[in-house]
Amino acid sequence: MRQNTQDALSGRVIAITGASAGVGRATALAAARAGASLLLMARSQTALEAVADEVRGFGVRAHVAALDVADAEAVRQAAHAGEQALGAIDVWVNSAMVTVFSPIAKLAPEEIAQVTSVTYLGSVHGAMAALEVMRGRDRGVIVQVGSALAYRGIPLQAPYCAAKHAVRGFLSSLRAELLHEGSGIKVSEVHLPAVNTPQFDWARAHAAKRPKPVGDIYAPEVAAEAILRAAKDPQREYWLGASTAQTIIGQSVAPQLMDRLMADMAWDGQFTDQAFPPDYEDNLFETVEKPHRTEGRFSGEQKHQAPLIAGGPARAGVVAAGALAFAGLGLLVGRFVGR
């Protein structure tokens, strides 16, 4: 896949939101290795400049735009500035997100609004900016970084799950409109398993213990390769990792059983036994000046390979077979997905 990705992306221009850390940063570096030029967007100018320096080390061009994706006009202006600096944007990747680990009863309305503004509306703003610059050329690919939580809500992450559900609904409408227009613009979603990113080092949490990814944890580079696969071959959606497929299919086949499994077993598994350090800062409303890295603090547990399947054929196959693949649902509890 890597050689094919190199051939497909060399000389292309790729825009990435959330490019300063985690999956977004890993995607920028993988795209640079494949020969693509990058429009890099996130809130921290300092972190973006560091990513740009790494990207340029592969002999490609980079343009940075420090912005909050919740600001639609800022995203729009960045798209046009990126095209002036780099040329026509071929691929737009929405990766920016924030979250809060908390029971719903402890959430403040402004926290829910902020997760919605960044994780949902930020993706909407990115898609709309991409459409504005791509429509005149009638070509381009919008890649949405998703999660199995776009299909299945879990306790302690209600605002994030809701935002991911909303993005999926918005993109379903967008696909239908593009098909109605006969547009050459493609939309692809890549739903991820648990990934070892710094979100667990700076996410807000109303809890005594620090949060963690649950189940099988994958390196950000695994997610980046899947995202670039979608850029190269934009299927409607991709599922990365067996746990993602189990979660999505499980929710489709037995939602009430999934409710009970999540209620009984998906609470304590989201936290470590570590207390928060006294100087802990979260990034919900403002960027933090901690080191912006690709990986989080779970590198010793991460895996470097995961199956990647096109979601549509996988779902159809399971339904046609009577959902026999769902017989191992009990194993899902230790593997359910959260980015």
ABEGO torsion letter per residue (X at the ends): XAAAAAAAABGBBBBBBGAABEAAAAAAAAAAAAGBBBBBBBABAAAAAAAAAAAAAAGBBBBBBBBBAABAAAAAAAAAAAAAAAEBBABBBBABBBBBBBBAAABBAAAAAAAAAAAAAAAAAAAAAAAAAAAAAGBEBBBBBBBAAAABBBBGAAAAAAAAAAAAAAAAAAAAAAAAAGBABBBBBBBBBBBBBAAAAABBBBBABBBBBBEBBBBAAAAAAAAAAAAABBBABBBBEAAAAAAAAAAAABAAAAAAAAAAAAAAAABBABBBBAABBBAAABBBABBBBABBAAAAABBABBBBBBAAAAAAAAAAAGGAAAAAAAAAAAABBBX
